[in-house]
Amino acid sequence: MTTDIGKFKHDSPMSGVLRMDRMPHIWCPGCGIGSEVNAFAEAVKRSGIDPKKLVVVSGIGCTGRVAGYVDFDSIHTTHGRAIPVATGIKLANPELTVVVFSGEGDLTGIGGNHLIHAARRNMDLVVICNNNFTYGMTGGQVTPTTPTSAIASTTPYGNYEYPFSLPFLADAAGATYIARWTSMDVRNVTQSIEEALAHRGFSFIELISPCTTLYLRRNRLGDGVDMLQFYQENTVLKHGCDTRETAIDYQGKIVVGKFVDKAKPTYLEAVDKCAVKLVGDDYQLYGKTIPEREAEEKAEKARVAARRAAVLAAEQAASEKVVVKKVATKAPVKKAAAKKPAIGRAVPAAAAKKTPAKAVAKTVKKVATKAPVKKTAAKKPRK
Amino acid sequence: MDGDHAIAEGALAAGCRFFAGYPITPSTETAERFAERAPEVGALFIQMEDELASIAALIGAAWGGKKAMTVTCGPGFSLMVENIGLAAMTETPLVIANVQRGGPSTGLPTLTAQQDMMQARYGSHGDYNIIALTPDSPQECFDLTVEAFNLSEFYRVPVIILTDETVGHMHEKVVIPPAEQIQVVPRNNYSGPKADFRPYQFDSQGGHPMTQAGDGYNFHITGLTHNERGYPVMTAEQSKIVITHLMEKINGNADQIIRLDEDQVDGADVVVVSYGITSRIAVKAIQDARKEGIKVGYLRLITIWPFCEKRIRELAPKIKAFVVPEINYGQMVHEVERGAGGQCATISVNHCGGAVHDPEVILDAIRKANQ
């Protein structure tokens, strides 16, 4: 029996976000990148961002192929250079939202210098780093994040190096939004990416993900499902955790959550500030004065908020239909969730800033974004 | 104004509004000039963390819709070559100035050389093509930077300005014409229907439009071998199509691209082929040789890549020898020899860098060539 790929492509809810003409993708069964991309696509839809104004840049490797599958302006660059290419796009065209989606080998190994410098400058980029502890595309070599003692093809007797803790690295370098999740925490991943898309400045999201074909097999850790089970049992949710305490030991606990979310002038804001002092109020960048650019940004923000409200309202309408049918089963979940406000903390903080105080939109957001997160939380209590 | 500053002014005149660079002697003055001028003209300057990042940022900026350039010299250029390949592969217009100093390695940081001629052409791996121009004065640094942008925009190819420490640091009068008198090829962005959008056209002889991120065409570009839609197609057949296109859009238009400066070449017995600062030294040797009654022609390569092999082939049967002085161990001389195809002698007047030639050495070579 064969699957009708054509029909699947046509009917997919992801068409318009993913390049369905490029499916099927190259990722292995059980790999976490697929669900991360799904979460990313979902986050983009819900963010209200104009898809025309979104650019995705990847480097080289398995995660480096993300740029080839998303239906936005996208660039598949050389190994390690996704961040500087993204920097060039952002600075050349500041109205764009620029996302770097790549792997830990690409971003923190060969491209590590660019990561720390973009963070230092608070360059207004979203960096999503798939961390699977391995160079997958080349056959499973050790990376800068492979936990000590893990087996890789180039550490056949166990890794004897010390790994990076990426949240700590990003924090030390100056990133202003830092979160870590596993590829299993799809809703948290989605929510975190949504926040990062709205965040001004350098956002870094680390996504711990299973490489079934190489890392898991070589370390005899089972398959993708076993690793999801492992994540379920070994992730520790600690919002605001000191990034010095986020190191990952081999098969040890994985601290997840949003660790940093702070405001600081971005690179371009700093450029503007300096240039205005020098040139005066008629300072222009690419022919536009600061008030002109601010007015454009404000108008775009309003459009983003309206689109976001519409998406969330549609979601709400859809979920209400379900609720009417299953009032009895749904209600207790929501109640239980309401007792643990800390877990959903991330959403209102960032969202309230951006969305105009429309009562409807706010309510919708609470229901739509909070409830699912709490549902997950309710299922697996974390410390 | 010195040559380095003239490059920055030429870039601004050509409409360059994005500069990413990393300090390296003897090219830094260009970056400094651009950084100083940027706020006045609404351009953006960023000092990146290294040359790898500088060239990568240019590629991003070019697809972000801006004309972009960087400046460096040998060690920095070595770091850039991988992404020059990406720019060539993705047909990204950008300009790189290499103010050459002596190498190899750290070599002679503050002293002149012309040792990166072959690196400029062949530095990155794989088959690709670029255009390179060799100014011999600060005025030409200005003029050729404008031309570099024009060629880069039209052929969608990285263009390299191969100058040297001497020209870079030489102060001479530079005339900057009023803006309306400067011919500038503007960025040509696609604006047709989305269904017909193709980031590449593999039979294009130049003029295929770029696309600007944010215009809604959802372009995809990759360093992988790709089709006209920009999607990866990794087959031998596609590789033939892509590589043939990358090579031939330059080779096939060499006559339009190449600019030469000639004096008394027709009827000459000896032709001195030179470029950059060395051509100014050669002038003295040629004048002295002519006083001795030797019929010497002067052929200066303004466009160094693509190489003017057609002109060399035309001249070879009519003369006794080409004399090729250059501040390296002999690089372009091989191209001249190849073009001459054994129909006349080719004499290399090499120099290992750190200074320009003594004109007397070139004169000696001309005398020998005339025997």
Interface residues (C-beta under 8 A of the other chain):
Chain A: R19 D21 R22 P51 K52 K53 V55 V57 A67 G68 D71 F72 D73 S74 I75 H76 T77 T78 G80 R81 I83 P84 V85 A86 T87 G88 I89 K90 L91 A92 N93 E95 L96 N113 H114 H117 Y267 V271 C274 A275 L278 V279 Y283 Q284 L285 Y286 G287 K288
Chain B: R17 F18 A20 P39 E40 G42 A43 L44 I46 M48 E49 D50 L52 A53 S54 A56 A57 L58 I59 G60 A61 A62 W63 G64 G65 K66 A68 E82 N83 G85 L86 T90 Q212 A213 G214 D215 G216 Y217 N218 F219 H220 I221 T222 G223 L224 Y231 P232
